[in-house]
Amino acid sequence: MSSTTEQATGARTWSVAEHLDDILTAVQPLEPIELNLLDAQGCVLVEQVTVPVALPPFDNSSMDGYAVRAADTERASEASPAVLTVIGDVAAGSSGTELTVGPGRAARIMTGAPLPPGADAVVPVEWTDGGTGAGPARTMAPHSASPQGSGGQVRVHRPVTPHAHVRARGGDVCAGDVALEAGTVLGPPQIALLSAIGRPAARVRPRPRVVVLSTGSELAQPGEELAAGQIYDSNSFALAAAAKDAGAIVYRVGAVTDDAETLRATIEDQLIRADLLVTTGGVSVGAYDVVKEALTSVAEEEPEEREGEAAEGEEGEDAEQAVHRAHVDFRTLAMQPGKPQGFGTIGPDRTPILTLPGNPVSSYVSFELFVRPAIRAMMGLADLHRPVVRATLLPPHVAGDEEPAPLTSPEGKRQFLRGTYTGGERPEVRPVGGSGSHLIGALAHADALIVLPETVTKAAWGGEVEVVLLG
């Protein structure tokens, strides 16, 4: 990484790709742990799972009906039903061995119940008279309300073939089969399979714990009354929601005032529960840019000074010492919005920290470009980025017949504009709102980012552009 001094002199401007590469090189997947199945949802499996027992583990009925020998029904019809003697009930959860179905016999059987010995097929109850002696049954009488249901006779109106309406043992997966490969993301179907084969937990890379905090003495929390010069803190809520959407476990910290010592103490308090820290605001060139003030001094220390501090024990370490055991690099990026960025590590465990600009759109775009991929990399996911497509650029919907001027972009900067995307055979995208980095209203209506590369200064309507899909 470059030094803070180099950045202060404006000696280098970093590209979006360079900054992202540095982040992804430094961020490592979290160490695997064993998690209960529901806690493992959304995580990446780190081991191959084999099936210990067949699924299903026994032949069982897929219908409510009668377990029979198929040969006893081959001549059955409405006019001449096969009449079988009912020998009892086989309910789901029973062993299925209490009854044996011999020639001319049948057993009432419930969905999921094991097929009893002697039977090789199931006749749906709708193909019978249900033991009533009347016409075709619509349903099976409850066991408690039908003493004659588990005895007497049943008339079968349609024939069945062997194995009809029977789920065969191992018909889903067999013992020894590979259930899931390492690298599988555990969604609801995978959780279902693991539980079905008797696994109560899975070894996975956990969700990273991400602490989000915003800075600025002007920030009030939603629900509070605004004082003169104050605005509501939207960034910490937006980024916390975005981090949760990316797969993280999120802790949102209320806005920190523009005081370097307070920020250092807050960061120190949060390190214990953070795999990744994300700050917003205080990274530009203003006199009250508290994040740079609080963390810049670390990058200016001599390497031997930092090593000496790192060698000290954690016991008795105050907030300033702990925060100073870090290296954070503040950069100028060739992008709009989101030019000022910072990235490094902090605290005794070298916890990654990403410092984002404070304007709401700049903050959110920066999250999508840099923080979201970092979170997904820490989870061990292979797919780190939002989908990118090509689409025809159309003008925004405006009142009147006059077509708006083409989109413009500063030369040498990669610009990200909010847009609304329409897919299909001919994908289209329209800008929404202006290019201002404070326009939250437009951001709320956008589902895509329109990307204008560094070499493009004007984008004409009807041309093709790159689009990052946010939804």
N, C-alpha and C positions, 0 to 999 in steps of 0.2 A: 504493500500500500504506500501511497505517497504520504509525506509528512504534512502536518497542519501548516507549518511555515510555508511550504511550497504552495499550498492552496491559497494562503493569505496573500501571496504575491501574484496570484492569478497566473502562475507559470503553466498550469495545465488544466484543460477541460476534458472531462471523461465522457466517453460515450455510454449510452444505456447498456449496451452489450458488455462493455468492460466492467462496469460497476456490478452488473448482475453476475458475471463470471467470478468476480472476486468474492461475492457473497456466497455463491454456491460452492466454491472451492473451500471456503472456511467453515461452512455449516455442515455438520456430520449427522447421519441418522442416529437417533437415540438408541441406547442399548435395549435389547429385547427383554421383556418381562412376561410373566404369566398373568393373564387377566381372565376374570369370569366372562362368560360369553357376551353378555349384554354390554359390559364395559369394553369389550374388544371390538364392538361394531365400528366399522370404518377404519380399523387398523389393518396393517399389513402382516400377514402370517409369515413367520420366519422358519417354519419347519414343514416338511411334507407330512401329511396326515394320512394314515392308512386305516382301512375299515376293520375293526376288530371282530364284528359279527355281521352276518348277512342282514340285508335290509330289503324287505321285511324278514324277520328271523324265522317265520313259519308261514305256511300256506294259510291265507285267510280270505274271508269273503269281502267282495267289493260292493255287495248289495245286502239289503234286508230281504230275506226270503227263506228258501228251504235248501238244505244241503242234501244232495241226492246222488245216486248212481246214474250217470247220464244214460246208460243202457235202458234204465227203467222208464225213460221219458221219450224214447225215440219215435214211438207211434202216437204220442199225445196230440190232441187237437181239441177245438171247441166242441165239436160234435161228440168226440170220444175221448174224454180226458183220461190221463193215467191216474189211478187212484192209489195213493200211497199211505201207509200207516205212519203217523207222527209219533216218534219215540221220545221227544223232549226238546228242550231249548239249549242252544249254545250261545252264550252271551259273550260280548267283548270283555276280555280280562280273564276268562276261564281258561283252563288248560286245554279243553277240546278233546280230552281223552276219556271223559266220563261216558260218552255214548259211542256206539259203533253202528254205522249205517249199513245194514245188510240189504239183500234183494227185497224190493217192494217196500222199503222203509225210507223215511225222510226225517230230518231234524230241523226245527225252526232255527235259523241262524241270523245273527245281527251283523251289521257292517263292522269289519275289523276283527270279528271272532275267528278263532282258528278252525280250519276245516277238520271235522271229526274223522276218525279212521273209517275207511270203507267208502266215504263220499269222494267223488271226483269232479263235482260241478255244483253250482248254486242256481236255483230257479228263482228269479225275482218274484216277490210276493204278488206283483201285479199280473203275473202269468198264471196265477192260481185263484182258487176261491177263498183263500185265507183260512180254510178249515171250517167255513160256515155252511157249506153245502149250497150256497147261492151262486150268483154270478161272479165275474172277475172282481177281485179285491182291489181297493184303492190304497189300503194301508194295512199294517199288521196290528192286530189288537194288542194292547198292553198286556204284559204277562200277569200283572196283578188283577186285571179286569177280565181275564179270559182263561179260566181254569181249563177249558176244553181246548185252548189254543195250542198247548204243549202236548196234547194227546189227540186221540180220535184219528180222523182221516183228512187228507188234503187232496183236492183234485187239481192236477196240473194240465193246463190247456195248451201249452206249447212245448216242444222238445228243446233240450239243451245239448250241446256237444261237450265232450270231456274238457275240463279246465275252464269252462265258461264262467265268467263272473268270479274268478278266483285269482287273487294276487299271489303269484308264486313266490316261494322262499328265494331270496336273492334276486328277485326280479328287478329291483332297483339297483343295488350294489351288492357285490359278493365280498365275503371276508378275504382280506388281503389286497383288495383293490385300493388304488390311490383315491382317496376322497377329495383332497385339496392339495395343490402344489404350493411349495414355498413361494412367496411373492403375491399370493392371492389377497385381494382386498376383501375383508369380511363384511358383506352386506347381509340383509335379512335372509336370502336363500342359503348363503353359506353358514350363517348361524343356525338355521334350521337343520342343515345336514349334520353339523357337528353335534348338535343336541340329539338328533335322531340316532346317531351311532354311539351315544353315551358319553360324549366328551363334555365335561362341565366347564372347561376353561381352554384357552388357546395361548400359545406362546407367540407374541406379536411385538412389533415396535409400537410403543404407546403414542398417544396423542401428545404433542408438545404442550407444555404449560406456557401460555403467552400472557405477559403482563403488558397492558396498554395504559399509557398515561399521557395526558395532554398538559401543556404548560401555557401560562398566560394569566396575569393578574386581572385581565378583563373578562375572564370566563366565569360564568355562573352556571349552576346546575339546573336542568329543567325542573320546573316546579317552584323554584325560588323567584322572588321578585327582583327584577333587574334594577340595579342602581345606575346612576348616570355613567355613561361610557362603557357599560358592560354589554356582553352578548352571551347567549347560551352556548355551552360547550357541546358541540355536535361531533367533533372529531373523535373523541374517545368512544362515543357510542357507535359511530360508523365503523371505526377500525376494530372495535371489539366484536361487532356483528360480523364483519368481514373475516376476522380470524376464526371465529366459530364456524362460519361457512366453509372455510378452508380445511377444517378438521381439528382445530386446536381446542384445548381446554383454556378458557379465557378468564382473566381477572382484570376488571376495569378499575383504574384508580382515578379518583376525582382530580380535577385540574389543580396543578401545582402553581403557586404564585411565582413571579419573576424574581426569585431569590436563589442564587447558586447553592448556598448552604442547605436551604430547605430541600432543593431538588436532590442534592447528594444524599441527604438523610432518607428521603423517600425511596430513592433507588436502592439504597442499602437495605431498607426494610423489605423491599419486594424481591430481592435476590434469592431469598430462601425458597420461594415458590415459583421461580421462573426458569424455564429452559430457553426462553427468548424474551427480550425486552424490546418494546416498541414505544418510542416517544414521538410526539407531534408538536411542532412549534419550536421556536428558539434556536434555529440552525442557520439563519441568514446572516446579514452583516449589520444588523441594528444594534443600538447601544444596550437593549434589554434582551438580547438573544441568550437566554439563560442556559440552554443545553450546551452551547458552545463554551460558555464561560465556565460551567461546572466541570466539563470533561476535557477541554482543550489542554489544560496544563499537563495532563498525563502524557500526551504525544510529544510535549516539548522537553520531558525529562530525559536525562541520559540513560541509555540502556542499562548500565550497571546499577543506577539508582532504582530502576524498576525491578531488576532481578533481586536486589537487596530486600525490597519491600515484599516481593513474592515469597522470599524465603522465610519471612516472619510468620509466626503462628497466628491463627485466626483469633485465638483467645485474647480478649481485651482490645481488639481492633475497633477503632471508632469509624463512623460513617465515612469521613473524608479519606482515611487510610484505605478502607475497603474499596471505595469507588476509584481511588487512584491506582489500585492494582488492575490497570486496564490500559487498553490502547484503542482510541476511537479516532478515525480518520474522517475529517469533514472535507467534502468535495463539491466542486461545481460540475454539474452534468449538462451535456448538450441536449437538453430536453425542455419542453414547455407543455404543461406546467410541471413543476417539481425540480427546478434547477438546483437548489441547495439540498444535499443529502449527506448523511453520515453513517458509517458502519464500523464496528469493531467488536471488542470483547471487554467484559467488565467483571470485577469481583474475583474472589479466590478460585472459582471454578471456570473462569474465563467464559462467562455466559455471553452469547452473542447479543448485541444491541444494534438496532437500526433506528436512526433518528431521522424523522420525516419532517418536511416543511409544514407550516401551520395553516396555510390557506386550505379550506375544506376540499376543493377539487384536487389541488396539488397533493394533499395528504392521501386521498383515496386512490388516485392514479398511481402514486408511488407505492402504495400497498399492493395493488394489483401486479405491478411490474416486479417488485423486489421482495416484499414480505410474504405474499402468498406462495411463490416458489420456494422460499426458504422453509416455510412451515411444512410444505409437502415433502421437501427433501429430508427434513428431520423425521418425518413419518416413514421414510423409506419407500415412498411412492415413486413409480417410474414416470408417470405423467405429471409434470410439475406445472404446466402452463395452461392458461385458458385457450380454448380453440381459436385459431386464426383462419379467416376465410377471405376471399376476394368478393367484392360487391360493387355494383354500379352506384356512383355517388349522385344523389338527387338533391335538388334544393330543398330547404326547409319549407314547411307549409306557412305561408304568410298571407295576410290580407291583400287584396288587389291583384292585378294582373302582371305587375312588374316583377321580373325575375331578379332575385338577389345577386349581388356581385359574387364572383367565384371565391372560394376559400383561399386564404393566403396563409403563409407560414414563414417564419424567419429563417433565412438561409443558415445552414450549419446546425440547426436544431431539429430534433425529432419531436413533432407536435402530436399530442393526443387530444382529440376533440370528442365530446359526447355525441352519441348518435342513437337513432332508433333503427333497428335492423329488421328486414323482412326477408325470410328465406324463400325456398322454392327453387324452381329451375333457373330463374334469373334473379339472384339475390340483389337486394337494394338496401341502401343505407342513407339516412337523412340526418344532417346535423340537428341538434336540439340545443337551444340556448347559444350564448356567445362563447368566446374563448376565455373569458375572465375566470380566474382560479377561485373566486369566491361564490360562484353561482350554484348554490346547493339545489335550488328549485329545478334547474335544468338537469342536474345530475340525477335527481330522483325520478326523472322521466326517461332516462337513458338506459338502454340494455346493451350498449356496445361502445367501443372506443374506435374512432376513425384515426388511422395512423398516417401521418404525412412525413415521409422520410426527410433526412437532413438535406438532400439535394433538391427537394421540391419546395418551391416558393409560392406556387399557385396551382390549385386543383380545380379544373373546369367541371361543370355539371355534365353528367353523362359519361365521365371517365371512370376507370376502375381503380378502386383503392383497397388497401389492406384494412381489415376490420377485426378487432379483438372482441369476441362474444363474452359478455359478462354474466348472462343468465344461465 
